[in-house]
Amino acid sequence: MLELKLADYKAEKQPDWCPGCGDYGILSALQMALFELKRDPSQTAVFSGIGCSAKTPHYLNVYGVHTLHGRVLPVAQGAKLANPHLTVVAVGGDGDGLGIGAGHFVAAGRRNVDMLYILYDNEVYGLTKGQAGPTLGLGEKTKSLPKPNPQSRLNPLLLAFAAGYTWIARGYAYDVKGLKELIKEGIEHRGLAFLHVLQPCPTYNDLHTKEWFAPPGFTSSRKRATTPMSPQGFPRRSWTSKMMLFQEKALEWGERIPVGVFWKAELPTFEARLKAYLPRYPEAYPARGPEAPLDLEG
Ligand code: SF4
């Protein structure tokens, strides 16, 4: 058993994000989750793409790789397949993951590699002066745009579902404790987990601010991103009604925004499928109990 303190997961380098940026909350939640799960820093790797969020690995005392724009998922999946015992977390913004990286986002869902992908969603390209990101709504105009956005909002949860992610959740960057619990569950999920995090960017997004998410004088029932989902992701329902409820909840946006676990499925990981084809693939895997039944015809 490792005897580590929370501080052991923090790098000496201090974050240089703008004051009030939601990235701070996500970083804290990730540090706390790794600490509470007692993940060995020498067996943990955090990967990032390009963007403000991509600095995350610099601030963690675990292995880290700052990759190319939109390419975080192929690199992170490759690391996990090369060393199945690693705890792998990939992070990136909505522009990185759903713009230039959209093809990789979809392809990853088809594989189900055992790792967690955290999407920091602030609806803008913060690192390059706030251009509209893929999740900004049609007709919305932030202070960094000369005209309203002429493109429609892409829904990350629906895309993840269609691509085949086997654990899908949403959190809010300023709800650090709730986010920490979601990150822990996503890391422990057996397969590819996707965590969509709503994250204010106070520098460029003046529409969906922390005041918008939690209006002045809010009570917990007035705060938007706090409607809890069932921790089991719609238990005791038929497959069809689960799918319909998933879509309904994923599209809910306005006075109340659901957060929590939306979807969970037990399916064979890509590692298990590789073992079926490649006998030399690491024999020690799986390390966390039996896999879901493997049906390569399915
Ligand atoms: Fe955060 Fe926005 Fe500043 Fe980037 S530009 S560090 S996302 S507040």
Residues whose N, C-alpha, C, O or C-beta is under 5 A from the ligand:
A	BS01	SF4	W17 C18 C21 C52 G126 L127 C201 P202 T203 Y204
